[in-house]
Amino acid sequence: MSQTTARTPRPALGAIRRPRRGLAALRGVQGFRRATQLAVTLVVLAVVVERTLAVAGGAAGGTVTTGEALCPFGGIETIGTFLATGSFVSHVHVSNVILGLAVLLVAFFARGAFCGWLCPLGFIQDLVAGFSHLVQRRIPPVRRAVRTLERRASRLAVLDRPLRLLKYAVLAWAVLGAAAFGVMVFRDVDPWNALLEIGSATVGIGLVVLVLVIVASFFVERAWCRYACPLGAATGIVSRFSPIRLERVEAACSSCGVCTTACPMGLPVATATVITSQDCIGCLECVEACPRSGALELRAGLPVLPTISFLPRRSADVTSVHIDS
């Protein structure tokens, strides 16, 4: 006697999307993001070059706009001192405070978008990581050497989560140290400040840290952002209250893991339901890399308001796939 068992149909997966490669990858969201990063970096570079040339020409340093005035972290560093004494720490400009507040506001409305879309140091790390991928593709011995190094270092993966807490310790040290001593204690080791002063003849700890960040970015994407950036720690804290979130729609997801591989911050996107990590920089690389339409969606909504979905699904170059058995 035969017995027939009814099998429940599997949900339909999202339609397959062809990944954009080469110059085509610069179209759409990622092209706009790269253009934004480049524009901000060029503005800061112009200010730094102008000051360097002016000082070299004999102008007093205090009469020329410094690149340091464009650093938002200075405004955050001086918070403790301002609340205690009503004054700013030395080297902090009003522009630092305005930019610092603006970055925190962006963190609330767009999570880590400042880090992923505007920060010049983040952009430089992205360029180094891109160069690393290019070299590994074109030079097989380098690719094999990097992969061997990654395999040997895989046992250290257990340290990843604890090390991500280091940036919060750096944030606390920078803010409390500035309040206690009246100076920017983080300034001398800050790779961003070293980059702004790259035209000077001085070589300090900050320049050493900058070199280490650039070298590390060849092997680990956004190494500074992951483990040590105090500004990223501050924006991460504020982003916890953001109404913006990235959701993985399990019914449309094939669990291929491409999104996790694409994430420059090393977040496990493929196994999450809602991506609200404080380490997310809002770059949307995972959304762009996802081969399934609608599997990752950017949404916004407060408990008392309806949810709004952003980034409508691409309809170009799509092949529909339905699995029912």
C-alpha positions in Angstrom: 0.0 0.0 0.0 1.6 3.2 -1.1 1.4 6.4 0.9 1.6 9.8 -0.7 3.1 12.6 1.3 2.3 16.2 0.4 5.3 18.4 0.4 4.9 22.0 1.3 6.1 24.3 -1.5 9.1 26.4 -0.7 8.7 30.1 -0.9 9.8 31.8 -4.1 13.3 33.2 -4.0 14.0 36.7 -5.2 14.8 37.1 -8.9 18.5 36.7 -9.8 20.4 39.9 -10.6 23.5 40.1 -12.6 26.3 41.6 -10.6 27.7 44.9 -11.9 31.4 44.7 -12.7 34.1 47.1 -13.8 32.9 50.6 -14.6 29.3 49.4 -14.5 29.7 49.0 -10.8 30.1 52.7 -10.5 26.6 53.3 -11.7 23.8 53.8 -9.2 24.2 54.0 -5.5 27.9 53.0 -5.3 28.9 55.4 -8.0 27.2 58.2 -6.1 28.8 57.1 -2.8 32.3 57.1 -4.4 31.7 60.5 -5.9 30.6 61.9 -2.5 33.7 60.4 -0.8 36.0 61.9 -3.5 34.4 65.3 -3.3 34.8 65.6 0.5 38.4 64.3 0.3 39.3 66.9 -2.4 37.8 69.7 -0.3 39.9 68.7 2.7 43.0 68.2 0.5 42.5 71.7 -0.9 42.5 73.2 2.5 45.6 71.3 3.6 47.5 72.2 0.5 46.5 75.9 0.8 47.7 76.0 4.4 50.9 74.2 3.6 51.8 76.5 0.8 50.8 79.6 2.8 52.9 78.7 5.8 55.8 77.8 3.5 55.5 81.2 1.9 55.9 82.9 5.3 52.3 83.4 6.4 51.6 82.9 10.1 50.0 79.6 10.9 47.1 81.2 12.8 46.0 83.3 9.8 45.4 80.3 7.5 42.5 77.9 7.7 43.7 74.5 9.0 42.5 71.1 7.9 42.1 70.4 11.6 39.2 72.8 11.6 37.3 70.3 9.4 37.6 67.5 11.8 34.3 66.6 13.5 35.9 64.6 16.3 37.4 67.7 17.8 33.9 68.9 18.6 33.2 65.6 20.4 36.5 65.6 22.3 35.8 68.9 23.8 32.3 67.9 25.2 33.5 67.1 28.7 35.6 70.3 28.9 32.8 72.5 27.6 30.2 71.0 30.0 32.6 71.5 33.0 34.1 74.9 32.2 32.1 76.4 29.3 35.3 76.6 27.2 36.9 74.5 24.4 40.0 72.5 24.6 43.0 74.0 22.7 43.1 73.4 19.0 39.3 73.1 18.9 37.4 75.5 16.6 33.8 76.4 16.5 33.7 74.5 13.2 34.7 71.3 15.0 31.8 71.6 17.3 29.3 72.3 14.5 30.7 69.4 12.4 30.7 67.1 15.4 27.0 67.8 16.1 26.2 67.4 12.4 27.9 64.0 12.3 25.9 62.8 15.4 22.7 64.1 13.8 23.6 62.1 10.6 24.2 59.0 12.8 20.7 59.3 14.2 19.0 59.6 10.8 21.3 57.5 8.7 23.4 55.4 11.1 27.0 55.1 10.0 26.5 56.9 6.7 29.2 59.5 7.6 31.8 56.8 7.9 30.7 55.1 4.7 29.9 58.1 2.5 31.8 61.1 3.8 34.9 60.3 5.9 38.1 60.9 3.9 40.2 58.5 6.0 37.6 55.8 5.4 37.8 56.6 1.6 41.6 56.2 1.7 41.2 52.8 3.4 38.6 51.8 0.7 41.2 52.8 -2.0 43.9 50.7 -0.4 41.5 47.7 -0.1 40.5 48.1 -3.7 44.2 48.2 -4.7 44.8 45.1 -2.7 42.0 43.2 -4.5 43.4 44.4 -7.9 46.9 43.3 -7.1 45.7 39.9 -5.8 43.7 39.3 -9.0 46.6 40.3 -11.3 49.5 38.8 -9.4 48.9 35.2 -8.4 51.9 34.9 -6.0 50.6 37.9 -4.0 47.1 36.3 -3.9 48.4 33.0 -2.6 50.6 34.8 0.0 47.6 36.8 1.3 45.4 33.7 1.4 48.0 31.8 3.3 48.3 34.6 5.8 44.6 34.7 6.2 44.4 31.0 6.8 47.2 31.2 9.5 45.4 34.2 11.1 42.0 32.5 11.1 42.6 31.2 14.6 42.7 34.8 15.8 39.1 35.3 14.6 37.9 34.8 18.2 39.5 38.2 19.0 37.5 40.1 16.5 34.5 40.9 18.7 36.6 41.9 21.8 38.9 44.0 19.6 35.9 46.0 18.2 35.3 47.3 21.8 38.7 49.0 21.7 37.4 52.0 19.9 35.0 52.7 22.7 38.0 52.7 25.1 39.8 55.1 22.8 36.7 57.4 22.7 36.5 57.4 26.5 40.2 58.2 26.8 40.0 61.0 24.3 37.0 62.7 25.9 37.9 62.2 29.5 41.6 62.9 28.9 40.8 66.2 27.3 38.5 67.1 30.2 41.1 66.1 32.8 44.2 67.7 31.2 42.7 70.5 29.1 44.5 69.3 26.0 43.6 66.9 23.1 45.3 63.8 24.4 44.3 61.9 21.3 45.7 64.5 18.9 49.3 63.2 18.8 48.3 59.6 17.9 45.4 60.5 15.6 46.1 59.3 12.1 43.6 61.8 10.7 45.6 64.7 12.3 48.8 63.2 10.9 47.2 63.1 7.4 46.2 66.8 7.8 49.8 67.7 8.7 51.4 65.5 6.1 53.1 68.5 4.5 55.0 69.4 7.7 58.5 68.1 8.4 57.6 66.6 11.7 57.3 62.8 12.2 55.3 61.8 15.2 53.4 58.8 16.6 50.3 59.9 14.5 52.2 59.4 11.3 53.3 56.0 12.4 49.7 55.1 13.2 48.6 56.4 9.8 51.2 54.2 8.0 50.0 51.2 10.1 46.4 51.9 9.2 47.2 52.0 5.5 49.3 48.8 5.6 46.6 47.1 7.6 43.9 48.1 5.1 45.8 46.1 2.5 44.9 42.9 4.4 41.8 43.9 6.5 39.2 46.2 5.0 38.5 49.3 7.2 40.8 48.1 10.0 40.9 51.5 11.7 37.1 51.8 11.5 36.6 48.3 12.9 38.8 48.5 15.9 40.2 51.9 16.8 38.2 54.9 15.4 36.7 56.9 18.3 34.5 58.9 16.0 33.0 55.7 14.7 32.4 54.6 18.3 30.5 57.9 19.0 28.4 57.6 15.9 27.8 53.9 16.6 26.4 54.8 20.0 24.0 57.3 18.5 23.0 55.0 15.7 21.5 52.6 18.2 18.6 54.9 18.4 18.2 55.4 14.6 14.9 54.5 12.9 16.9 53.3 9.9 17.6 49.6 9.5 18.7 47.1 6.9 16.5 44.0 6.8 17.2 40.6 5.2 14.1 39.1 3.8 14.5 35.4 4.4 11.9 34.4 1.8 13.9 36.1 -1.0 17.3 35.1 0.3 19.2 32.1 -1.0 21.8 32.2 1.9 24.7 32.4 -0.6 26.8 34.5 1.8 27.8 37.0 -0.9 26.5 39.9 1.2 28.8 38.9 4.1 31.8 38.7 1.8 31.0 42.1 0.4 30.7 43.9 3.8 33.9 45.9 4.4 33.2 45.8 8.1 33.1 42.0 8.3 29.5 41.8 9.6 27.6 38.5 9.3 24.8 40.0 7.1 23.8 36.6 5.6 22.8 35.2 9.0 21.1 38.3 10.4 17.4 39.2 10.2 17.9 42.9 10.9 21.3 44.6 10.5 21.5 47.2 13.2 25.1 46.7 14.2 26.9 49.8 15.5 29.7 48.9 13.2 27.6 49.2 10.1 28.8 52.1 8.0 25.8 52.3 5.7 27.8 51.7 2.5 25.2 49.4 1.0 27.9 47.2 -0.5 25.9 44.2 0.7 22.8 45.4 -1.1 24.7 46.0 -4.3 26.4 42.6 -4.2 23.3 40.6 -3.4 22.3 38.4 -6.4 18.6 38.1 -5.2 16.2 41.0 -5.8 14.5 42.1 -2.6 16.6 40.0 -0.3 18.1 43.0 1.4 16.0 46.1 2.0 16.7 49.4 3.7 13.8 50.4 5.8 12.8 53.2 8.2 10.1 53.4 10.8 9.4 54.2 14.4 7.1 52.1 16.6 4.3 54.6 16.2 4.8 55.1 12.4 4.4 52.8 9.4 7.6 51.3 7.9 9.0 52.9 4.8 11.1 50.9 2.3 14.0 52.5 0.3 16.1 51.4 -2.6 13.4 49.9 -4.9 14.4 46.6 -6.5 16.3 46.7 -9.7 14.3 45.3 -12.6 17.1 45.4 -15.2 19.0 42.2 -16.2 16.8 40.0 -14.0 15.9 36.3 -14.5 13.0 35.0 -12.5 13.5 31.8 -10.5 10.8 30.0 -8.6 11.5 26.8 -6.6 8.4 24.7 -5.7 9.8 21.4 -4.9 
